[in-house]
Amino acid sequence: MSLSIVIPLLNEEESLKELHDWIASVMLSNRFSYEVIFIDDGSTDGSWEIITRLAAENETVKGIRFLKNFGKSQALHAGFRRATGDIVVTMDADLQDNPEEIPELVRLIEEEGYDLVSGWKKKRYDHALTKNIPSKLFNWAARRTSGVKLHDFNCGLKAFRKEVIKTIEVSGEMHRYIPVLAKNAGFSKIGEKVVQHQARKFGKTKFGADRFINGFLDLITIWFVSKFGKRPMHLFGALGVLMFIIGSGFALYLGIDKLFINPTGRLLSERPQFYIALTSMIIGTQFFLAGFLGEIMVRSRKNEPRYTVSGEINLVPRAKEYSS
């Protein structure tokens, strides 16, 4: 298997047949050995029935069905685990990603040695005020924070070497930051290609304005986890030491002043420096405790199921639940 195409979806029954036929045409014209893995993330329409019908007609079509909606990151995680191709391509199921871009993405990985190539929807057909402008701000913040120089982190059309998707862990809502996860894992050759953005043909978007707020929060999370996820004491311990030094400095000053300089002056409890010293030392102790607790959690964390699969098609049977 040379190519795996992983497609997460939610309530996209109207577009699936057209998308499948479009992908099959591109694969045939380029003589790719391929598989298409549809991950139904708890659809309530007829999406799974259409995937079942497509799989019966074409053995290259494979399906994974979630018991309920667990989110795009979990769907990608499930697809990555089952992908067998040397190169893995992700795309959305709403026909806004053009399958005819796939051969060039594959070429960039095979011939130019990229670990990951991300699509860049330079010309978009989304609403400027509600999507385009917030997306530009989001991508700017992501570039500044992560150091990954991509223009479009949100583009669903990406291509990866198999080693990348088998190494990284996509959890929570981190699908936006797969390039950052790849960079943190040591895959440094990350490229970008301008791709055609199609206007939505059926249905409506599954993401609202809250995705940008969640995206910024996830960006902070991934920055913290990448730097301190395995050594939380390095952050909390340093903050604790800093606060404790500040508190101890004020306490030392108050003690010297009361004992040797002005013994008959105001009571210590009447001086603001006393409360600064007390508060700083308490906060420093709490930071230390947070660091210790974080270290204990990192070392004792157990794998827990992140999603439940209720059905599979054309895949070798495996356990119904997958852990992080």
Buried (B, 14 or more C-beta within 10 A) or exposed (E): BBBBBBBBBBBBBBBBEEBBEBBBEBBEEBEBEBBBBBBBBBBEBBBBEBBBBBBEEBEBBBBBBBEEBBBBBBBBBBBBEBBBBBBBBBBBBBBBBBBBBBBEBBBBBBEEEBBBBBBBBEEBEBEEEEBBEBBBEBBEBBBEBBEBEBBBBBBBBBBBBBBBBEBBEBBBBBBBBBBBBBBBBEBEBBBBBEBBBBEBEEBEEBEEEEBBEBBBEBBEBBBEBBEBEEBBBBBBBEBBEBBBEBBBBBBEEBEEBBEEEEEEEEEBEEBEBBEBBBBBBEBBBBBBEBBBEBBEEBEEEEEEEBBBBEBBBBBEEEEEEBEB
